[in-house]
Amino acid sequence: MPKFFSKNYDLSNLELGNYHFKVRDAQSVKLMAEEIQLMPETHKSAQVVSIGVLDKDRLAIFMDNTDGLVRILKIFDKVGLIY
C-alpha cells in the first residue's frame, strides 16, 4: 500500500511569478516536478461609473478609482467618439 504525505505550505510571502517544485524521497528519487504560477488576485468588478443629471442639458459623470486601477473614459454619441 502506498504511503501518503500531506502538508500545507504558505506561499503568500513569495513574489508573483513562476516557481518549480520538486518532491524527492529519502533516496533522492524524484517523485514529482510541478510548476505553479503565482498571479495577482483578481476581484469582480464593481460599478465604477455613475451619472447624475444636473439639468436638462447637463450630466455629471463620476468615476471611482479607489482601487488604484487606471481607467479610460470614452464618450460616444450617435455619430461616434466625442471625448
Backbone as CSV, one residue per row, in Angstrom:
resi,resn,N_x,N_y,N_z,CA_x,CA_y,CA_z,C_x,C_y,C_z
1,MET,0.844,-1.180,0.000,0.000,0.000,0.000,0.888,1.242,0.000
2,PRO,0.611,2.230,-0.894,1.453,3.435,-0.950,1.259,4.307,0.290
3,LYS,2.309,4.990,0.665,2.233,5.933,1.778,1.906,7.319,1.219
4,PHE,1.121,8.063,1.966,0.755,9.406,1.537,1.311,10.422,2.513
5,PHE,1.703,11.550,1.978,2.218,12.655,2.772,1.430,13.898,2.368
6,SER,1.008,14.652,3.347,0.265,15.874,3.072,0.755,16.966,4.006
7,LYS,1.001,18.144,3.437,1.410,19.277,4.248,1.001,20.553,3.518
8,ASN,0.486,21.515,4.257,0.154,22.821,3.680,1.364,23.734,3.780
9,TYR,1.610,24.465,2.717,2.700,25.442,2.691,2.111,26.816,2.440
10,ASP,2.582,27.798,3.171,2.125,29.173,2.995,3.032,29.844,1.970
11,LEU,2.494,30.113,0.791,3.261,30.750,-0.289,2.940,32.234,-0.407
12,SER,2.200,32.771,0.542,1.720,34.147,0.419,2.844,35.190,0.454
13,ASN,3.998,34.862,0.969,5.099,35.833,1.024,6.007,35.785,-0.203
14,LEU,5.731,34.871,-1.128,6.529,34.794,-2.347,6.122,35.893,-3.320
15,GLU,7.078,36.357,-4.102,6.777,37.328,-5.151,5.923,36.649,-6.223
16,LEU,5.166,37.438,-6.983,4.402,36.888,-8.096,5.369,36.345,-9.138
17,GLY,5.016,35.249,-9.785,5.879,34.680,-10.819,5.720,33.180,-10.919
18,ASN,6.641,32.552,-11.644,6.628,31.107,-11.855,7.603,30.437,-10.901
19,TYR,7.179,29.315,-10.333,8.022,28.553,-9.415,7.990,27.082,-9.798
20,HIS,9.106,26.407,-9.599,9.203,24.971,-9.854,9.394,24.267,-8.522
21,PHE,8.575,23.278,-8.254,8.680,22.495,-7.026,9.050,21.071,-7.389
22,LYS,9.983,20.507,-6.658,10.397,19.125,-6.870,10.220,18.362,-5.568
23,VAL,9.654,17.188,-5.655,9.463,16.338,-4.486,10.341,15.111,-4.669
24,ARG,11.169,14.845,-3.666,12.080,13.697,-3.710,11.906,12.868,-2.454
25,ASP,12.235,11.598,-2.545,12.179,10.754,-1.353,13.562,10.677,-0.710
26,ALA,13.717,9.895,0.318,14.970,9.807,1.072,16.132,9.308,0.214
27,GLN,15.851,8.552,-0.825,16.904,8.054,-1.710,17.160,9.006,-2.882
28,SER,16.646,10.219,-2.815,16.798,11.245,-3.855,16.181,10.841,-5.184
29,VAL,15.154,10.041,-5.127,14.419,9.710,-6.338,13.328,10.761,-6.516
30,LYS,13.323,11.383,-7.690,12.332,12.424,-7.935,10.960,11.790,-8.087
31,LEU,10.031,12.196,-7.232,8.678,11.668,-7.267,7.731,12.556,-8.072
32,MET,8.025,13.844,-8.119,7.146,14.769,-8.807,7.885,16.059,-9.081
33,ALA,7.633,16.661,-10.219,8.106,18.006,-10.517,6.896,18.792,-10.992
34,GLU,6.664,19.905,-10.382,5.446,20.671,-10.677,5.801,22.139,-10.816
35,GLU,5.179,22.803,-11.756,5.355,24.248,-11.908,4.053,24.921,-11.511
36,ILE,4.155,25.977,-10.713,2.972,26.762,-10.382,3.257,28.210,-10.716
37,GLN,2.198,28.939,-10.949,2.323,30.352,-11.276,1.520,31.145,-10.257
38,LEU,2.195,32.030,-9.544,1.517,32.889,-8.580,1.112,34.170,-9.300
39,MET,-0.189,34.412,-9.331,-0.742,35.552,-10.051,-1.372,36.519,-9.059
40,PRO,-1.510,37.785,-9.456,-2.195,38.730,-8.564,-3.652,38.326,-8.399
41,GLU,-4.205,38.658,-7.246,-5.611,38.357,-7.001,-6.470,39.188,-7.934
42,THR,-7.524,38.581,-8.409,-8.472,39.319,-9.237,-9.763,39.473,-8.449
43,HIS,-10.371,40.581,-8.642,-11.610,40.867,-7.945,-12.689,41.152,-8.973
44,LYS,-13.886,40.744,-8.631,-15.008,41.043,-9.506,-15.194,42.547,-9.549
45,SER,-15.371,43.066,-10.730,-15.534,44.496,-10.924,-16.830,45.001,-10.307
46,ALA,-16.715,46.051,-9.595,-17.896,46.732,-9.084,-18.180,47.905,-10.011
47,GLN,-19.353,48.463,-9.894,-19.678,49.621,-10.715,-18.723,50.745,-10.362
48,VAL,-18.087,51.318,-11.363,-17.104,52.371,-11.111,-17.515,53.712,-11.693
49,VAL,-18.575,53.727,-12.505,-19.027,54.975,-13.104,-20.498,55.173,-12.784
50,SER,-20.830,56.375,-12.382,-22.235,56.713,-12.201,-22.485,58.065,-12.857
51,ILE,-23.719,58.277,-13.234,-24.080,59.510,-13.933,-25.172,60.210,-13.144
52,GLY,-24.991,61.490,-12.946,-26.003,62.308,-12.288,-26.527,63.357,-13.259
53,VAL,-27.812,63.588,-13.235,-28.426,64.608,-14.096,-28.394,65.936,-13.360
54,LEU,-27.702,66.908,-13.945,-27.635,68.238,-13.343,-28.839,69.077,-13.754
55,ASP,-29.147,69.060,-15.027,-30.344,69.714,-15.562,-30.625,69.107,-16.923
56,LYS,-31.549,69.687,-17.694,-31.956,69.062,-18.947,-30.858,69.047,-20.004
57,ASP,-29.810,69.846,-19.825,-28.735,69.910,-20.808,-27.395,69.375,-20.300
58,ARG,-27.315,69.045,-19.010,-26.017,68.664,-18.457,-26.100,67.397,-17.609
59,LEU,-25.073,66.582,-17.758,-24.904,65.374,-16.943,-23.585,65.486,-16.196
60,ALA,-23.501,64.846,-15.060,-22.234,64.750,-14.328,-21.832,63.272,-14.328
61,ILE,-20.584,63.005,-14.666,-20.072,61.628,-14.695,-19.076,61.482,-13.557
62,PHE,-19.306,60.486,-12.700,-18.437,60.223,-11.555,-17.740,58.891,-11.785
63,MET,-16.407,58.892,-11.649,-15.636,57.664,-11.851,-14.864,57.355,-10.577
64,ASP,-15.033,56.134,-10.069,-14.366,55.692,-8.844,-13.003,55.085,-9.188
65,ASN,-11.963,55.532,-8.506,-10.623,54.997,-8.731,-9.984,54.592,-7.411
66,THR,-10.785,54.233,-6.416,-10.222,53.900,-5.110,-9.425,52.601,-5.134
67,ASP,-9.625,51.754,-6.155,-8.848,50.515,-6.235,-7.504,50.721,-6.917
68,GLY,-7.220,51.941,-7.399,-5.923,52.258,-7.988,-5.754,51.816,-9.432
69,LEU,-6.776,51.223,-10.040,-6.666,50.796,-11.429,-6.804,51.992,-12.365
70,VAL,-6.081,51.963,-13.467,-6.168,53.024,-14.467,-7.398,52.764,-15.318
71,ARG,-8.205,53.770,-15.482,-9.402,53.652,-16.304,-9.423,54.769,-17.331
72,ILE,-10.002,54.486,-18.477,-10.127,55.471,-19.538,-11.612,55.684,-19.796
73,LEU,-12.024,56.919,-19.825,-13.415,57.254,-20.087,-13.535,57.694,-21.538
74,LYS,-14.440,57.059,-22.275,-14.739,57.448,-23.655,-16.224,57.731,-23.725
75,ILE,-16.579,58.818,-24.382,-17.979,59.195,-24.520,-18.326,59.190,-26.008
76,PHE,-19.407,58.489,-26.328,-19.855,58.370,-27.709,-21.239,59.001,-27.851
77,ASP,-21.494,59.560,-29.025,-22.855,59.934,-29.367,-23.254,59.116,-30.586
78,LYS,-24.334,59.467,-31.241,-24.800,58.677,-32.394,-23.804,58.670,-33.550
79,VAL,-22.982,59.701,-33.643,-22.007,59.825,-34.722,-20.720,59.054,-34.434
80,GLY,-20.310,59.011,-33.176,-19.070,58.323,-32.812,-18.477,58.907,-31.549
81,LEU,-17.187,58.705,-31.402,-16.461,59.153,-30.220,-16.435,60.680,-30.165
82,ILE,-16.871,61.245,-29.027,-16.820,62.692,-28.876,-15.832,63.128,-27.791
83,TYR,-15.428,62.178,-26.942,-14.444,62.507,-25.919,-13.649,61.268,-25.593
